[in-house]
């Protein structure tokens, strides 16, 4: 570049003017020497030519004069004389030549040093150039290799996409063909779901149908996990035999599958999963209480999804003076009752009808429905039942079969397309990790290559076993399992396979057929996951949630995020027993300054002794419960206590905003303590509020120690009230009303940045919008940034 200096060779010091002069002289001397040596060489050459010329002439003379001896001698003398004369000239020439050569040699030495330096520099630069060229060559090779790899990967990706698309097309065509091949003769089991408010008797009703007793094994009598119960055709026939004597209904369904979803609002996601899978629903309504919050919610959900349902008016046996007619059809049972009982039943069922009407649902007692009502899809049949004594249970079963065969036969036609959803993932002793799935359509076979969905991506595993409980037994209750080689939908089945630990509840299961592309099936299985992952997204600050199963964890997260006000943030999740490492993980919240979140909400899981002890050491609370909303209650109670404690701590700092006008006709004591009547013009005046007069350079009047109205002491006085207040000023007891300040001055609450922050953090709910506006106004008065 322009700024770069040429390298200096030889001496490196900066040359002075004397040195430059000396160099110039040396240069001139060297040139003079060179010229002298050239001159000497020229003279020597001329002398040599002259000598040769002389020799030639001598020869001529010898040839011409061969006469006399004298002549010869003379010529000989002359020649000698010439030769003698040439001797000293030659010596002088040689001497001068030698001197010139020496001086040139010394100059050559200087030149050699410079040349050497130059050569070295050139060699160095050449070596660098070679290195650089080699580097560039290698880089180019590397780049071209990378380009080739990229190209190859692109090609492979395109091939994969192409194969996946081809597989997808083939799969869709096959599915279309399977749909076209359905017939009315081959119906699958309808999937029934039971919904309703807490304690309306959902599980009891199912038990009655099933003649088993899950209910007692349930925590708090509320179903916590999705269970599926399969009723064979024979069971249905024997259950409805008596009623069918009068109804004469031809049952063609192969059976019925009942999903028992929890009824409490916290399980919206489990229930909506149940709702989305089900063909027909039973909405249980407590005849004694009518429609409750949960029932209304379930109703909305069923209508949103367009699921047909029947309403079970349960607890009919609670009617006054009800005579139990065990397991009889409801009409027969009602014939046995007294007029008063029937009258009460009629009144209560009319109330229920009215409440349903308010929700936009037309309904009627099912045997009073005309043929038009049956064809009208909006009409909902009501079935009075008693889950305890069994009246009306036959009716509900037959009614479900009728609805399925009359209205739903198209969607109940069995289809070969596999439609299968994960209900629950759990470890079973002796079997390892198993997955409870609901097969709606299609086949599952032992040895199938099944694709499941996990948080870490799809997993492909071979089905090692298919287990079902004995007919009419719920999948959640431990009993001997039956092994199968092949199963046809619809039914609940337990799948055994490798690597099922991370399978997510609520995700589809697909099988890779002989013509299918694995990548296409994987992509299809994972399509639902993003939605689920959004549900499980975790916050940086929050509690830890631990549950026994993934389904329960999902329900709990959903509940904490959406059903609670305000939502409870969750920072970590886990499944299964709580270990010491889990406790350590959440104890970080103490260091982050959020001790309230150093909490584990454990749902239906065990907490070993060492984990509990460790939790006490690191100040972590562990709340355990078998019912989700109990867990929520515990945490809410704890948060309230904490907020209360914080409020007490903050009360000393927090100052509520207020502006008071002194009433001059009500001055009871002018100094120490000042007792005056005031009107609260704006805000809230509280005991403990420091008061000042901003117009008098913020003169501190004192602190309000008591407030009285009509002779009664109170803690606060709101806008518009006139009260008597006592003001104490310990720092300046001489302050006197009428001297330093009077009725023309308004009294303001003394606010500071710290007091406003304390208000925001702990008393946000205690202030109205206009009070906050006053805070903003006072900030300007007190110049608070």
ABEGO torsion letter per residue (X at the ends): XAABBBBBBEBABBBBAAAAAAAAAAAAAAAAAAAAAAAAAAAAAAAAAAAAAAAAAAAAAAAABABBAAAAAAAAAAAAAAAAAAAAAAAAAAAAAAAAAAAAAAAAAAAAAAAAAAAAAAAAAAAAAAAAAAAAAAAAAAAAAAAAAAAAAAAAAAAAAAAAAAAAAAAAAAAAAAAAABBAABBBBBBBBBBEBBGAGAAAAAAAAAGBBAAAABBGGBBABBBBBBBBAAAAAAAAAAAAAAAGBBBABAEBBBBBBBABAAAAAAAAAAAAABABBBBBBBAAAEBBAAAAAAAAAAAAAGBBBBBBBBGAAABBGBBBBBGBBAAAAAAABBAAAAAAAAAAAAAAAAAAAAAGBBBBBAAABBAAAAABAABBBBBBBBAAAGBGAAAAAAAAAAAAAAAAAAAABBBABBBBBBABBBBBBGAEBBBBBBBABEBBBBGBBBBBBBAAEBBBBBBABBBBBBBGBBAABBBBBBBBABBBOBBBBBBBBBGAAABBBGBBBBBBBAABBAAAAAAAAAAAAAAAAAAABBBABEBBBBBABAAAAAAAAAAAAAABOBBBBBABBBBEBBBAAAAAAAAAAAAAGBAAABBBBBBGBBBBAAAAAAAAAAGBBBBBBABAAAAAAAAAAAAAAAAAAAAAAAAAABBBBBBBBBBAABBABABOBBBBBBBBABEBBBBGBBBBBAABGGBBAEBBABBBBGGBBBABBBBGBBBBBBBBBAABAABBBGAABBAABBBBBBBBAAAAAAAAAAAAAABBAAAAAAAAAAAAAAGBX
